[in-house]
Amino acid sequence: MSSINEKQEKRVRHLETKLMWIVTSYIVSQGIVFLSISRPSSISCNNWWYPFCLAFSVGSIFGMTFTSSISKWARTQYQYELNLLDLEMINYEMYLLKHGQPKVNALSNLEQQQRVLTPDKVKVYQRYAFMYLTTFSLIVFTFVILRSSSTLPCN
């Protein structure tokens, strides 16, 4: 069970790293688009849709990748927390058996407590708040880039 938890933890950390890399790459690529249109004579007003389409396509691809990765991260993190709870329950059962409690009572206690145990609700709510806040911030960032890519060339 410990080796499964270690693999699950590595997977969670890998997905976190992947998400950070995706977000950083997106911000850099949109920054490059923004810098290319911020110069006074880099593009004419008639061709405003070039940077807009570029920024929109990058944003669309990012949105699909980000949504897939963040949902996979949330599911994996939740499963990791459930595995940790299972490991705690197994350790608790072993502790009860070592200290002389009969196996029947230990198993019935385990079944009763296992029905009640779920991952910490505060952690789950914090994770969802982090996900929604990050997603909202990136949507606002995308809107600002798209708006500026359609208006800056004409100024």
Contact map, one row per residue, 1 for C-alpha under 8 A:
11111000000000000000000000000000000000000000000000000000000000000000000000000000000000100000000000000000000000000000000000000000000000000000000000000000000
11111100000000000000000000000000000000000000000000000000000000000000000000000000000000100000000000000000000000000000000000000000000000000000000000000000000
11111110000000000000000000000000000000000000000000000000000000000000000000000000000000000000000000000000000000000000000000000000000000000000000000000000000
11111111000000000000000000000000000000000000000000000000000000000000000000000000000000000000000000000000000000000000000000000000000000000000000000000000000
11111111100000000000000000000000000000000000000000000000000000000000000000000001001100000000000000000000000000000000000000000000000000000000000000000000000
01111111110000000000000000000000000000000000000000000000000000000000000000000000000000000000000000000000000000000000000000000000000000000000000000000000000
00111111111000000000000000000000000000000000000000000000000000000000000000000000000000000000000000000000000000000000000000000000000000000000000000000000000
00011111111100000000000000000000000000000000000000000000000000000000000000010001000000000000000000000000000000000000000000000000000000000000000000000000000
00001111111110000000000000000000000000000000000000000000000000000000000000000001000000000000000000000000000000000000000000000000000000000000000000000000000
00000111111111000000000000000000000000000000000000000000000000000000000000000000000000000000000000000000000000000000000000000000000000000000000000000000000
00000011111111100000000000000000000000000000000000000000000000000000000000010000000000000000000000000000000000000000000000000000000000000000000000000000000
00000001111111110000000000000000000000000000000000000000000000000000000010011001000000000000000000000000000000000000000000000000000000000000000000000000000
00000000111111111000000000000000000000000000000000000000000000000000000000000000000000000000000000000000000000000000000000000000000000000000000000000000000
00000000011111111100000000000000000000000000000000000000000000000000000000000000000000000000000000000000000000000000000000000000000000000000000000000000000
00000000001111111110000000000000000000000000000000000000000000000000100110000000000000000000000000000000000000000000000000000000000000000000000000000000000
00000000000111111111000000000000000000000000000000000000000000000000000010000000000000000000000000000000000000000000000000000000000000000000000000000000000
00000000000011111111100000000000000000000000000000000000000000000000000000000000000000000000000000000000000000000000000000000000000000000000000000000000000
00000000000001111111110000000000000000000000000000000000000000000000100000000000000000000000000000000000000000000000000000000000000000000000000000000000000
00000000000000111111111000000000000000000000000000000000000000000100110000000000000000000000000000000000000000000000000000000000000000000000000000000000000
00000000000000011111111100000000000000000000000000000000000000000000000000000000000000000000000000000000000000000000000000000000000000000000000000000000000
00000000000000001111111110000000000000000000000000000000000000000000000000000000000000000000000000000000000000000000000000000000000000000000000000000000000
00000000000000000111111111000000000000000000000000000000000001001100000000000000000000000000000000000000000000000000000000000000000000000000000000000000000
00000000000000000011111111100000000000000000000000000000000000000100000000000000000000000000000000000000000000000000000000000000000000000000000000000000000
00000000000000000001111111110000000000000000000000000000000000000000000000000000000000000000000000000000000000000000000000000000000000000000000000000000000
00000000000000000000111111111000000000000000000000000000000000000000000000000000000000000000000000000000000000000000000000000000000000000000000000000000000
00000000000000000000011111111100000000000000000000000000011001000000000000000000000000000000000000000000000000000000000000000000000000000000000000000000000
00000000000000000000001111111110000000000000000000000000000000000000000000000000000000000000000000000000000000000000000000000000000000000000000000000000000
00000000000000000000000111111111000000000000000000000000000000000000000000000000000000000000000000000000000000000000000000000000000000000000000000000000000
00000000000000000000000011111111100000000000000000000000010000000000000000000000000000000000000000000000000000000000000000000000000000000000000000000000000
00000000000000000000000001111111110000000000000000000010010000000000000000000000000000000000000000000000000000000000000000000000000000000000000010000000000
00000000000000000000000000111111111000000000000000000000000000000000000000000000000000000000000000000000000000000000000000000000000000000000000000000000000
00000000000000000000000000011111111100000000000000000000000000000000000000000000000000000000000000000000000000000000000000000000000000000000000000000000000
00000000000000000000000000001111111110000000000000100110000000000000000000000000000000000000000000000000000000000000000000000000000000000000000000001000000
00000000000000000000000000000111111111000000000000000000000000000000000000000000000000000000000000000000000000000000000000000000000000000000000010011000000
00000000000000000000000000000011111111100000000000000000000000000000000000000000000000000000000000000000000000000000000000000000000000000000000000000000000
00000000000000000000000000000001111111100100000000000000000000000000000000000000000000000000000000000000000000000000000000000000000000000000000000000000000
00000000000000000000000000000000111111110110000000100000000000000000000000000000000000000000000000000000000000000000000000000000000000000000000000001001100
00000000000000000000000000000000011111110100000000000000000000000000000000000000000000000000000000000000000000000000000000000000000000000000000000000001100
00000000000000000000000000000000001111111100000000000000000000000000000000000000000000000000000000000000000000000000000000000000000000000000000000000000000
00000000000000000000000000000000000011111110000000000000000000000000000000000000000000000000000000000000000000000000000000000000000000000000000000000000100
00000000000000000000000000000000000000111111000000000000000000000000000000000000000000000000000000000000000000000000000000000000000000000000000000000000000
00000000000000000000000000000000000111111111000000000000000000000000000000000000000000000000000000000000000000000000000000000000000000000000000000000000100
00000000000000000000000000000000000010011111101100000000000000000000000000000000000000000000000000000000000000000000000000000000000000000000000000000000100
00000000000000000000000000000000000000001111111100000000000000000000000000000000000000000000000000000000000000000000000000000000000000000000000000000000110
00000000000000000000000000000000000000000011111100000000000000000000000000000000000000000000000000000000000000000000000000000000000000000000000000000000111
00000000000000000000000000000000000000000001111110000000000000000000000000000000000000000000000000000000000000000000000000000000000000000000000000000000010
00000000000000000000000000000000000000000011111111000000000000000000000000000000000000000000000000000000000000000000000000000000000000000000000000000000100
00000000000000000000000000000000000000000011111111110000000000000000000000000000000000000000000000000000000000000000000000000000000000000000000000001110110
00000000000000000000000000000000000000000000011111111000000000000000000000000000000000000000000000000000000000000000000000000000000000000000000000001100000
00000000000000000000000000000000000000000000001111111100000000000000000000000000000000000000000000000000000000000000000000000000000000000000000000000000000
00000000000000000000000000000000100010000000000111111110000000000000000000000000000000000000000000000000000000000000000000000000000000000000000000001100000
00000000000000000000000000000000000000000000000111111111000000000000000000000000000000000000000000000000000000000000000000000000000000000000000001001100000
00000000000000000000000000000000000000000000000011111111100000000000000000000000000000000000000000000000000000000000000000000000000000000000000000000000000
00000000000000000000000000000000100000000000000001111111110000000000000000000000000000000000000000000000000000000000000000000000000000000000000000000000000
00000000000000000000000000000100100000000000000000111111111000000000000000000000000000000000000000000000000000000000000000000000000000000000000011001000000
00000000000000000000000000000000000000000000000000011111111100000000000000000000000000000000000000000000000000000000000000000000000000000000000001000000000
00000000000000000000000000000000000000000000000000001111111110000000000000000000000000000000000000000000000000000000000000000000000000000000000000000000000
00000000000000000000000001001100000000000000000000000111111111000000000000000000000000000000000000000000000000000000000000000000000000000000000000000000000
00000000000000000000000001000000000000000000000000000011111111100000000000000000000000000000000000000000000000000000000000000000000000000000010000000000000
00000000000000000000000000000000000000000000000000000001111111110000000000000000000000000000000000000000000000000000000000000000000000000000000000000000000
00000000000000000000000000000000000000000000000000000000111111111000000000000000000000000000000000000000000000000000000000000000000000000000000000000000000
00000000000000000000010001000000000000000000000000000000011111111100000000000000000000000000000000000000000000000000000000000000000000000000000000000000000
00000000000000000000000000000000000000000000000000000000001111111110000000000000000000000000000000000000000000000000000000000000000000000000000000000000000
00000000000000000000000000000000000000000000000000000000000111111111000000000000000000000000000000000000000000000000000000000000000000000000000000000000000
00000000000000000000010000000000000000000000000000000000000011111111100000000000000000000000000000000000000000000000000000000000000000000000000000000000000
00000000000000000010011000000000000000000000000000000000000001111111110000000000000000000000000000000000000000000000000000000000000000000000000000000000000
00000000000000000000000000000000000000000000000000000000000000111111111000000000000000000000000000000000000000000000000000000000000000000000000000000000000
00000000000000000000000000000000000000000000000000000000000000011111111100000000000000000000000000000000000000000000000000000000000000000000000000000000000
00000000000000100110000000000000000000000000000000000000000000001111111110000000000000000000000000000000000000000000000000000000000000000000000000000000000
00000000000000000010000000000000000000000000000000000000000000000111111111000000000000000000000000000000000000000000000000000000001000000000000000000000000
00000000000000000000000000000000000000000000000000000000000000000011111111100000000000000000000000000000000000000000000000000000000000000000000000000000000
00000000000000100000000000000000000000000000000000000000000000000001111111110000000000000000000000000000000000000000000000000000000000000000000000000000000
00000000000100110000000000000000000000000000000000000000000000000000111111111000000000000000000000000000000000000000000000000000000000000000000000000000000
00000000000000000000000000000000000000000000000000000000000000000000011111111100000000000000000000000000000000000000000000000010000000000000000000000000000
00000000000000000000000000000000000000000000000000000000000000000000001111111110000000000000000000000000000000000000000000000000000000000000000000000000000
00000001001100000000000000000000000000000000000000000000000000000000000111111111000000000000000000000000000000000000000000000000000000000000000000000000000
00000000000100000000000000000000000000000000000000000000000000000000000011111111100000000000000000000000000000000000000000000000000000000000000000000000000
00000000000000000000000000000000000000000000000000000000000000000000000001111111110000000000000000000000000000000000001000010000000000000000000000000000000
00000000000000000000000000000000000000000000000000000000000000000000000000111111111000000000000000000000000000000000000000000000000000000000000000000000000
00001001100100000000000000000000000000000000000000000000000000000000000000011111111100000000000000000000000000000000000000000000000000000000000000000000000
00000000000000000000000000000000000000000000000000000000000000000000000000001111111110000000000000000000000000000000001000000000000000000000000000000000000
00000000000000000000000000000000000000000000000000000000000000000000000000000111111111000000000000000000000000000000011000000000000000000000000000000000000
00001000000000000000000000000000000000000000000000000000000000000000000000000011111111100000000000000000000000000000000000000000000000000000000000000000000
00001000000000000000000000000000000000000000000000000000000000000000000000000001111111110000000000000000000000000000000000000000000000000000000000000000000
00000000000000000000000000000000000000000000000000000000000000000000000000000000111111111000000000000000000000000000111000000000000000000000000000000000000
00000000000000000000000000000000000000000000000000000000000000000000000000000000011111111100000000000000000000000000000000000000000000000000000000000000000
11000000000000000000000000000000000000000000000000000000000000000000000000000000001111111110000000000000000000000000000000000000000000000000000000000000000
00000000000000000000000000000000000000000000000000000000000000000000000000000000000111111111000000000000000000000000000000000000000000000000000000000000000
00000000000000000000000000000000000000000000000000000000000000000000000000000000000011111111100000000000000001000100000000000000000000000000000000000000000
00000000000000000000000000000000000000000000000000000000000000000000000000000000000001111111110000000000000000000000000000000000000000000000000000000000000
00000000000000000000000000000000000000000000000000000000000000000000000000000000000000111111111000000000000000000000000000000000000000000000000000000000000
00000000000000000000000000000000000000000000000000000000000000000000000000000000000000011111111100000000000000000000000000000000000000000000000000000000000
00000000000000000000000000000000000000000000000000000000000000000000000000000000000000001111111110000000011001000000000000000000000000000000000000000000000
00000000000000000000000000000000000000000000000000000000000000000000000000000000000000000111111111000000000000000000000000000000000000000000000000000000000
00000000000000000000000000000000000000000000000000000000000000000000000000000000000000000011111111100000000000000000000000000000000000000000000000000000000
00000000000000000000000000000000000000000000000000000000000000000000000000000000000000000001111111111000010000000000000000000000000000000000000000000000000
00000000000000000000000000000000000000000000000000000000000000000000000000000000000000000000111111111110010000000000000000000000000000000000000000000000000
00000000000000000000000000000000000000000000000000000000000000000000000000000000000000000000011111111000000000000000000000000000000000000000000000000000000
00000000000000000000000000000000000000000000000000000000000000000000000000000000000000000000001111111000000000000000000000000000000000000000000000000000000
00000000000000000000000000000000000000000000000000000000000000000000000000000000000000000000000111111100000000000000000000000000000000000000000000000000000
00000000000000000000000000000000000000000000000000000000000000000000000000000000000000000000000111111110110000000000000000000000000000000000000000000000000
00000000000000000000000000000000000000000000000000000000000000000000000000000000000000000000000010011111110000000000000000000000000000000000000000000000000
00000000000000000000000000000000000000000000000000000000000000000000000000000000000000000000000010001111111000000000000000000000000000000000000000000000000
00000000000000000000000000000000000000000000000000000000000000000000000000000000000000000000000000000111111100000000000000000000000000000000000000000000000
00000000000000000000000000000000000000000000000000000000000000000000000000000000000000000000000000001111111110000000000000000000000000000000000000000000000
00000000000000000000000000000000000000000000000000000000000000000000000000000000000000000000100110001111111111000000000000000000000000000000000000000000000
00000000000000000000000000000000000000000000000000000000000000000000000000000000000000000000100000000011111111100000000000000000000000000000000000000000000
00000000000000000000000000000000000000000000000000000000000000000000000000000000000000000000000000000001111111110000000000000000000000000000000000000000000
00000000000000000000000000000000000000000000000000000000000000000000000000000000000000000000000000000000111111111000000000000000000000000000000000000000000
00000000000000000000000000000000000000000000000000000000000000000000000000000000000000001000100000000000011111111100000000000000000000000000000000000000000
00000000000000000000000000000000000000000000000000000000000000000000000000000000000000000000000000000000001111111110000000000000000000000000000000000000000
00000000000000000000000000000000000000000000000000000000000000000000000000000000000000000000000000000000000111111111000000000000000000000000000000000000000
00000000000000000000000000000000000000000000000000000000000000000000000000000000000000000000000000000000000011111111100000000000000000000000000000000000000
00000000000000000000000000000000000000000000000000000000000000000000000000000000000000001000000000000000000001111111100000000000000000000000000000000000000
00000000000000000000000000000000000000000000000000000000000000000000000000000000000000000000000000000000000000111111100000000000000000000000000000000000000
00000000000000000000000000000000000000000000000000000000000000000000000000000000000000000000000000000000000000011111110000000000000000000000000000000000000
00000000000000000000000000000000000000000000000000000000000000000000000000000000000010000000000000000000000000001111111000000000000000000000000000000000000
00000000000000000000000000000000000000000000000000000000000000000000000000000000010010000000000000000000000000000001111110000000000000000000000000000000000
00000000000000000000000000000000000000000000000000000000000000000000000000000100110010000000000000000000000000000000111110110000000000000000000000000000000
00000000000000000000000000000000000000000000000000000000000000000000000000000000000000000000000000000000000000000000011111110000000000000000000000000000000
00000000000000000000000000000000000000000000000000000000000000000000000000000000000000000000000000000000000000000000011111111000000000000000000000000000000
00000000000000000000000000000000000000000000000000000000000000000000000000000000000000000000000000000000000000000000000111111100000000000000000000000000000
00000000000000000000000000000000000000000000000000000000000000000000000000000000000000000000000000000000000000000000001111111110000000000000000000000000000
00000000000000000000000000000000000000000000000000000000000000000000000000000100000000000000000000000000000000000000001111111111000000000000000000000000000
00000000000000000000000000000000000000000000000000000000000000000000000000000000000000000000000000000000000000000000000011111111100000000000000000000000000
00000000000000000000000000000000000000000000000000000000000000000000000000000000000000000000000000000000000000000000000001111111110000000000000000000000000
00000000000000000000000000000000000000000000000000000000000000000000000001000000000000000000000000000000000000000000000000111111111000000000000000000000000
00000000000000000000000000000000000000000000000000000000000000000000000000000000000000000000000000000000000000000000000000011111111100000000000000000000000
00000000000000000000000000000000000000000000000000000000000000000000000000000000000000000000000000000000000000000000000000001111111110000000000000000000000
00000000000000000000000000000000000000000000000000000000000000000000000000000000000000000000000000000000000000000000000000000111111111000000000000000000000
00000000000000000000000000000000000000000000000000000000000000000000010000000000000000000000000000000000000000000000000000000011111111100000000000000000000
00000000000000000000000000000000000000000000000000000000000000000000000000000000000000000000000000000000000000000000000000000001111111110000000000000000000
00000000000000000000000000000000000000000000000000000000000000000000000000000000000000000000000000000000000000000000000000000000111111111000000000000000000
00000000000000000000000000000000000000000000000000000000000000000000000000000000000000000000000000000000000000000000000000000000011111111100000000000000000
00000000000000000000000000000000000000000000000000000000000000000000000000000000000000000000000000000000000000000000000000000000001111111110000000000000000
00000000000000000000000000000000000000000000000000000000000000000000000000000000000000000000000000000000000000000000000000000000000111111111000000000000000
00000000000000000000000000000000000000000000000000000000000000000000000000000000000000000000000000000000000000000000000000000000000011111111100000000000000
00000000000000000000000000000000000000000000000000000000000000000000000000000000000000000000000000000000000000000000000000000000000001111111110000000000000
00000000000000000000000000000000000000000000000000000000000000000000000000000000000000000000000000000000000000000000000000000000000000111111111000000000000
00000000000000000000000000000000000000000000000000000000000000000000000000000000000000000000000000000000000000000000000000000000000000011111111100000000000
00000000000000000000000000000000000000000000000000000000000000000000000000000000000000000000000000000000000000000000000000000000000000001111111110000000000
00000000000000000000000000000000000000000000000000000000001000000000000000000000000000000000000000000000000000000000000000000000000000000111111111000000000
00000000000000000000000000000000000000000000000000000000000000000000000000000000000000000000000000000000000000000000000000000000000000000011111111100000000
00000000000000000000000000000000000000000000000000000000000000000000000000000000000000000000000000000000000000000000000000000000000000000001111111110000000
00000000000000000000000000000100010000000000000000000010000000000000000000000000000000000000000000000000000000000000000000000000000000000000111111111000000
00000000000000000000000000000000000000000000000000010011000000000000000000000000000000000000000000000000000000000000000000000000000000000000011111111100000
00000000000000000000000000000000000000000000000000000000000000000000000000000000000000000000000000000000000000000000000000000000000000000000001111111110000
00000000000000000000000000000000010000000000000000000000000000000000000000000000000000000000000000000000000000000000000000000000000000000000000111111111000
00000000000000000000000000000000110010000000000110110010000000000000000000000000000000000000000000000000000000000000000000000000000000000000000011111111100
00000000000000000000000000000000000000000000000110110000000000000000000000000000000000000000000000000000000000000000000000000000000000000000000001111111110
00000000000000000000000000000000000000000000000100000000000000000000000000000000000000000000000000000000000000000000000000000000000000000000000000111111111
00000000000000000000000000000000000011000000000000000000000000000000000000000000000000000000000000000000000000000000000000000000000000000000000000011111111
00000000000000000000000000000000000011010111101100000000000000000000000000000000000000000000000000000000000000000000000000000000000000000000000000001111111
00000000000000000000000000000000000000000001110100000000000000000000000000000000000000000000000000000000000000000000000000000000000000000000000000000111111
00000000000000000000000000000000000000000000100000000000000000000000000000000000000000000000000000000000000000000000000000000000000000000000000000000011111
